[in-house]
Amino acid sequence: MEQFLISPDDCLILRAYKDANSLREAARLLNCDPAGLQRKTQRISEEHGLLQKINGKWGLTEAGVNLVGWLEESIATQKKLLMGNTTVRIASTMWLAEEFIIPHLSDLKKKLGNNASFQLSTPDKNFETHLTEGACDFVIVCHPPEDPAIAHKSLFKEEWAVVAPANWKTKGHKLTFNDLLKKPFIRHEKINPDIFHLDASALAKVTALTVNNLIANRSAVMHGHGWSIVPKILVADLIKSKQIVEVEREIEMDRKMCVWWLRRRVDSKKLSSQICQFIQESYSKISE
């Protein structure tokens, strides 16, 4: 990957000398120590020939003047881009994108302005790699990152629900978890039976279908193939519309909705509060 031949920080030093009459004044503009600036100035002069001593004072060479012109154009272009269309690239799981992010995306657009646009991805590779390689700006998932280069904020506990086909509920009888243990179970292959406080063999006896994604979980329950456990966000509308039924059961699932971004990205840090607020408000609407 190509790099800048002259670093942006060095370019800002050149611009300070363009606007200042002395090294001390340039240091004041840059909010830095004059002695430290002297060392950087000497280096820039020796390595690139962009600064030279004129009558005992540091000044720009012709190449330095041209480079400052490029810098100022670049700053103006960057301001134009940032003040114009904002494209936010979000990565998430398929089910979160389908059931949570996309249905509420208009609310995020209102927060960011009408010129905002979005790129939503569900990457094949792991989310940390997707983010650190620059393929997205934010990750919205239900667990924290491990890479220390990634900042994150935990927002709220991810609630899970035991759900069953609506036609299993009969008039005058409240469907219980014990009832379910006599009926077919739809198991997600990564779900640990311990969350039910049950021995694995108890669920193995009634497992009728094993799936590897939560959308299939939901679909199997809706079509009457069995009962299952899924994130409440995924089925909140179906429970409200009585297309499926929720069954009371204590579940131990230590997962939280999280927003990730790269620590080095100052722009992402500024935007993260709006992204987090959007998620909190959207979840409140679902929980009502």
C-alpha positions as a Python dict, from the first residue, in 0.01 Angstrom:
ca = {
    (1, 'M'): (0, 0, 0),
    (2, 'E'): (136, 340, -96),
    (3, 'Q'): (207, 594, 178),
    (4, 'F'): (245, 972, 189),
    (5, 'L'): (602, 1069, 103),
    (6, 'I'): (577, 1352, 354),
    (7, 'S'): (366, 1289, 664),
    (8, 'P'): (60, 1511, 726),
    (9, 'D'): (217, 1625, 1056),
    (10, 'D'): (527, 1749, 873),
    (11, 'C'): (302, 1929, 624),
    (12, 'L'): (130, 2110, 910),
    (13, 'I'): (471, 2226, 1033),
    (14, 'L'): (539, 2371, 691),
    (15, 'R'): (210, 2557, 698),
    (16, 'A'): (291, 2698, 1043),
    (17, 'Y'): (615, 2844, 904),
    (18, 'K'): (418, 2997, 616),
    (19, 'D'): (195, 3181, 866),
    (20, 'A'): (458, 3260, 1132),
    (21, 'N'): (752, 3500, 1147),
    (22, 'S'): (966, 3290, 1379),
    (23, 'L'): (1018, 2939, 1512),
    (24, 'R'): (867, 3040, 1846),
    (25, 'E'): (555, 3176, 1677),
    (26, 'A'): (527, 2859, 1466),
    (27, 'A'): (550, 2653, 1786),
    (28, 'R'): (267, 2858, 1935),
    (29, 'L'): (48, 2794, 1628),
    (30, 'L'): (120, 2423, 1653),
    (31, 'N'): (78, 2422, 2034),
    (32, 'C'): (412, 2248, 2080),
    (33, 'D'): (748, 2297, 2251),
    (34, 'P'): (992, 2525, 2055),
    (35, 'A'): (1285, 2292, 2126),
    (36, 'G'): (1093, 1995, 1990),
    (37, 'L'): (988, 2192, 1685),
    (38, 'Q'): (1350, 2292, 1624),
    (39, 'R'): (1450, 1924, 1600),
    (40, 'K'): (1163, 1843, 1365),
    (41, 'T'): (1242, 2146, 1152),
    (42, 'Q'): (1605, 2042, 1116),
    (43, 'R'): (1499, 1693, 1015),
    (44, 'I'): (1251, 1817, 753),
    (45, 'S'): (1519, 2044, 609),
    (46, 'E'): (1780, 1769, 590),
    (47, 'E'): (1552, 1489, 466),
    (48, 'H'): (1328, 1675, 225),
    (49, 'G'): (1475, 2019, 153),
    (50, 'L'): (1142, 2190, 221),
    (51, 'L'): (1276, 2437, 479),
    (52, 'Q'): (1587, 2653, 476),
    (53, 'K'): (1749, 2925, 685),
    (54, 'I'): (1700, 3272, 535),
    (55, 'N'): (1874, 3557, 721),
    (56, 'G'): (1893, 3338, 1031),
    (57, 'K'): (1524, 3240, 1019),
    (58, 'W'): (1357, 2927, 895),
    (59, 'G'): (1152, 2970, 580),
    (60, 'L'): (991, 2758, 306),
    (61, 'T'): (1171, 2658, -9),
    (62, 'E'): (979, 2668, -337),
    (63, 'A'): (893, 2299, -299),
    (64, 'G'): (776, 2370, 56),
    (65, 'V'): (547, 2649, -67),
    (66, 'N'): (397, 2417, -328),
    (67, 'L'): (342, 2144, -71),
    (68, 'V'): (163, 2385, 164),
    (69, 'G'): (-67, 2478, -124),
    (70, 'W'): (-152, 2110, -172),
    (71, 'L'): (-212, 2073, 203),
    (72, 'E'): (-456, 2361, 215),
    (73, 'E'): (-646, 2225, -84),
    (74, 'S'): (-661, 1884, 83),
    (75, 'I'): (-794, 2031, 408),
    (76, 'A'): (-1062, 2221, 216),
    (77, 'T'): (-1159, 1905, 26),
    (78, 'Q'): (-1177, 1706, 349),
    (79, 'K'): (-1405, 1967, 508),
    (80, 'K'): (-1630, 1956, 204),
    (81, 'L'): (-1654, 1579, 221),
    (82, 'L'): (-1725, 1574, 592),
    (83, 'M'): (-1983, 1851, 573),
    (84, 'G'): (-2152, 1698, 270),
    (85, 'N'): (-2271, 1340, 227),
    (86, 'T'): (-2196, 1114, 521),
    (87, 'T'): (-2163, 745, 442),
    (88, 'V'): (-2170, 519, 747),
    (89, 'R'): (-2053, 161, 695),
    (90, 'I'): (-2203, -82, 946),
    (91, 'A'): (-2131, -453, 982),
    (92, 'S'): (-2361, -684, 1176),
    (93, 'T'): (-2512, -1031, 1179),
    (94, 'M'): (-2781, -1120, 927),
    (95, 'W'): (-3058, -1142, 1186),
    (96, 'L'): (-2969, -814, 1357),
    (97, 'A'): (-2953, -638, 1021),
    (98, 'E'): (-3288, -781, 910),
    (99, 'E'): (-3489, -745, 1229),
    (100, 'F'): (-3330, -451, 1411),
    (101, 'I'): (-3104, -222, 1211),
    (102, 'I'): (-3287, -195, 877),
    (103, 'P'): (-3637, -144, 1024),
    (104, 'H'): (-3509, 154, 1226),
    (105, 'L'): (-3258, 295, 978),
    (106, 'S'): (-3472, 600, 904),
    (107, 'D'): (-3430, 705, 1269),
    (108, 'L'): (-3051, 697, 1230),
    (109, 'K'): (-3077, 898, 910),
    (110, 'K'): (-3269, 1168, 1100),
    (111, 'K'): (-2991, 1185, 1357),
    (112, 'L'): (-2713, 1216, 1098),
    (113, 'G'): (-2896, 1439, 849),
    (114, 'N'): (-3079, 1384, 523),
    (115, 'N'): (-2749, 1361, 330),
    (116, 'A'): (-2643, 1052, 522),
    (117, 'S'): (-2619, 720, 340),
    (118, 'F'): (-2536, 372, 466),
    (119, 'Q'): (-2350, 58, 370),
    (120, 'L'): (-2463, -251, 561),
    (121, 'S'): (-2259, -571, 545),
    (122, 'T'): (-2274, -918, 698),
    (123, 'P'): (-1913, -1031, 649),
    (124, 'D'): (-1798, -1387, 594),
    (125, 'K'): (-1476, -1322, 789),
    (126, 'N'): (-1478, -1241, 1160),
    (127, 'F'): (-1598, -896, 1261),
    (128, 'E'): (-1268, -785, 1415),
    (129, 'T'): (-1080, -850, 1091),
    (130, 'H'): (-1355, -680, 890),
    (131, 'L'): (-1321, -368, 1105),
    (132, 'T'): (-941, -353, 1134),
    (133, 'E'): (-900, -400, 759),
    (134, 'G'): (-1109, -88, 703),
    (135, 'A'): (-1409, -262, 545),
    (136, 'C'): (-1654, -93, 784),
    (137, 'D'): (-1673, 196, 1031),
    (138, 'F'): (-1883, 29, 1302),
    (139, 'V'): (-1974, -321, 1410),
    (140, 'I'): (-2305, -387, 1588),
    (141, 'V'): (-2311, -731, 1753),
    (142, 'C'): (-2402, -893, 2084),
    (143, 'H'): (-2054, -943, 2229),
    (144, 'P'): (-1744, -728, 2294),
    (145, 'P'): (-1426, -739, 2081),
    (146, 'E'): (-1098, -893, 2195),
    (147, 'D'): (-854, -679, 1993),
    (148, 'P'): (-732, -385, 2212),
    (149, 'A'): (-717, -169, 1898),
    (150, 'I'): (-1096, -179, 1890),
    (151, 'A'): (-1300, 43, 2121),
    (152, 'H'): (-1654, -56, 2215),
    (153, 'K'): (-1953, 36, 2425),
    (154, 'S'): (-2185, -217, 2588),
    (155, 'L'): (-2543, -91, 2577),
    (156, 'F'): (-2790, -338, 2726),
    (157, 'K'): (-2836, -706, 2800),
    (158, 'E'): (-2946, -916, 2506),
    (159, 'E'): (-3272, -1081, 2612),
    (160, 'W'): (-3355, -1431, 2490),
    (161, 'A'): (-3694, -1596, 2486),
    (162, 'V'): (-3830, -1950, 2472),
    (163, 'V'): (-4086, -1955, 2191),
    (164, 'A'): (-4326, -2209, 2045),
    (165, 'P'): (-4577, -2230, 1757),
    (166, 'A'): (-4894, -2035, 1829),
    (167, 'N'): (-5123, -2337, 1771),
    (168, 'W'): (-4959, -2522, 2059),
    (169, 'K'): (-5137, -2292, 2301),
    (170, 'T'): (-5482, -2420, 2382),
    (171, 'K'): (-5769, -2232, 2539),
    (172, 'G'): (-5779, -2264, 2915),
    (173, 'H'): (-5426, -2402, 2942),
    (174, 'K'): (-5109, -2199, 2988),
    (175, 'L'): (-4824, -2354, 2791),
    (176, 'T'): (-4536, -2436, 3028),
    (177, 'F'): (-4175, -2531, 2981),
    (178, 'N'): (-4250, -2880, 3108),
    (179, 'D'): (-4505, -2913, 2827),
    (180, 'L'): (-4233, -2823, 2577),
    (181, 'L'): (-4004, -3100, 2699),
    (182, 'K'): (-4252, -3347, 2552),
    (183, 'K'): (-4249, -3174, 2212),
    (184, 'P'): (-3996, -3131, 1924),
    (185, 'F'): (-3707, -2894, 1990),
    (186, 'I'): (-3531, -2677, 1729),
    (187, 'R'): (-3168, -2648, 1837),
    (188, 'H'): (-2913, -2392, 1726),
    (189, 'E'): (-2586, -2583, 1703),
    (190, 'K'): (-2397, -2328, 1918),
    (191, 'I'): (-2651, -2309, 2200),
    (192, 'N'): (-2536, -2464, 2527),
    (193, 'P'): (-2816, -2659, 2703),
    (194, 'D'): (-2685, -2527, 3037),
    (195, 'I'): (-2877, -2203, 2978),
    (196, 'F'): (-3198, -2399, 3050),
    (197, 'H'): (-3055, -2557, 3368),
    (198, 'L'): (-3107, -2895, 3202),
    (199, 'D'): (-2895, -3197, 3132),
    (200, 'A'): (-2794, -3210, 2764),
    (201, 'S'): (-2954, -3551, 2726),
    (202, 'A'): (-3298, -3411, 2809),
    (203, 'L'): (-3290, -3182, 2507),
    (204, 'A'): (-3118, -3439, 2287),
    (205, 'K'): (-3418, -3670, 2328),
    (206, 'V'): (-3659, -3411, 2183),
    (207, 'T'): (-3433, -3240, 1926),
    (208, 'A'): (-3608, -3264, 1590),
    (209, 'L'): (-3400, -3018, 1390),
    (210, 'T'): (-3054, -2860, 1430),
    (211, 'V'): (-2975, -2533, 1251),
    (212, 'N'): (-2673, -2304, 1228),
    (213, 'N'): (-2841, -1963, 1213),
    (214, 'L'): (-3106, -1777, 1409),
    (215, 'I'): (-3323, -1687, 1111),
    (216, 'A'): (-3371, -2060, 1048),
    (217, 'N'): (-3456, -2097, 1418),
    (218, 'R'): (-3734, -1844, 1388),
    (219, 'S'): (-3865, -1986, 1062),
    (220, 'A'): (-3879, -2340, 1201),
    (221, 'V'): (-4087, -2225, 1500),
    (222, 'M'): (-4321, -2018, 1281),
    (223, 'H'): (-4384, -2319, 1059),
    (224, 'G'): (-4468, -2542, 1353),
    (225, 'H'): (-4163, -2769, 1345),
    (226, 'G'): (-4089, -2723, 1715),
    (227, 'W'): (-4003, -2485, 1997),
    (228, 'S'): (-3672, -2304, 2044),
    (229, 'I'): (-3480, -2024, 2212),
    (230, 'V'): (-3398, -1706, 2021),
    (231, 'P'): (-3306, -1341, 2087),
    (232, 'K'): (-3620, -1151, 2182),
    (233, 'I'): (-3543, -880, 1925),
    (234, 'L'): (-3572, -1142, 1653),
    (235, 'V'): (-3928, -1240, 1745),
    (236, 'A'): (-4071, -937, 1929),
    (237, 'D'): (-4316, -849, 1649),
    (238, 'L'): (-4423, -1214, 1610),
    (239, 'I'): (-4497, -1241, 1983),
    (240, 'K'): (-4698, -917, 1979),
    (241, 'S'): (-4898, -1031, 1676),
    (242, 'K'): (-4949, -1375, 1840),
    (243, 'Q'): (-4794, -1561, 1547),
    (244, 'I'): (-4577, -1743, 1801),
    (245, 'V'): (-4607, -1772, 2177),
    (246, 'E'): (-4348, -1698, 2446),
    (247, 'V'): (-4311, -1952, 2725),
    (248, 'E'): (-4181, -1851, 3067),
    (249, 'R'): (-3840, -1993, 3155),
    (250, 'E'): (-3534, -1858, 3334),
    (251, 'I'): (-3245, -1832, 3088),
    (252, 'E'): (-2881, -1760, 3169),
    (253, 'M'): (-2738, -1579, 2869),
    (254, 'D'): (-2459, -1334, 2950),
    (255, 'R'): (-2455, -1133, 2627),
    (256, 'K'): (-2484, -758, 2565),
    (257, 'M'): (-2552, -545, 2260),
    (258, 'C'): (-2226, -370, 2168),
    (259, 'V'): (-2102, -110, 1923),
    (260, 'W'): (-1739, -135, 1804),
    (261, 'W'): (-1511, 114, 1630),
    (262, 'L'): (-1137, 159, 1582),
    (263, 'R'): (-963, 355, 1858),
    (264, 'R'): (-744, 538, 1609),
    (265, 'R'): (-1047, 673, 1420),
    (266, 'V'): (-1129, 1012, 1576),
    (267, 'D'): (-1423, 1055, 1338),
    (268, 'S'): (-1572, 722, 1445),
    (269, 'K'): (-1533, 812, 1812),
    (270, 'K'): (-1733, 1132, 1755),
    (271, 'L'): (-2004, 947, 1563),
    (272, 'S'): (-2023, 653, 1804),
    (273, 'S'): (-2241, 839, 2055),
    (274, 'Q'): (-2508, 892, 1788),
    (275, 'I'): (-2490, 530, 1677),
    (276, 'C'): (-2524, 412, 2038),
    (277, 'Q'): (-2814, 647, 2104),
    (278, 'F'): (-2988, 520, 1790),
    (279, 'I'): (-2958, 160, 1910),
    (280, 'Q'): (-3080, 242, 2260),
    (281, 'E'): (-3385, 428, 2129),
    (282, 'S'): (-3466, 157, 1874),
    (283, 'Y'): (-3450, -110, 2143),
    (284, 'S'): (-3681, 95, 2366),
    (285, 'K'): (-3943, 95, 2090),
    (286, 'I'): (-3922, -283, 2059),
    (287, 'S'): (-3945, -331, 2436),
    (288, 'E'): (-4259, -117, 2475),
}
